[in-house]
Amino acid sequence: MRHVDDLCRIAASGGGLDLTGTVYLVPELMRIAASASSKRAQIIIDGKNLQTDDLVKIGAAGQGCVLFKF
């Protein structure tokens, strides 16, 4: 599993990420999503085990760059 700082750098450079099958905390996912929003990189997150409020926070941080899989 990659470090969150590395994922943020990749996303901020425009690289899309599929984070399904990984385990990150909600604040970490928010940080990655926010990094992706600057270059409109696509982030895919498994949303099955997350609360709706957390999904909303992550989605807002990503400003349209996050796709949730259920």
Secondary structure as UniProt FT lines:
FT   HELIX           4..12
FT   TURN            13..14
FT   STRAND          17..18
FT   TURN            20..21
FT   HELIX           26..37
FT   TURN            38..40
FT   STRAND          43..46
FT   TURN            48..49
FT   HELIX           52..62
FT   TURN            63..64
FT   STRAND          66..69
//
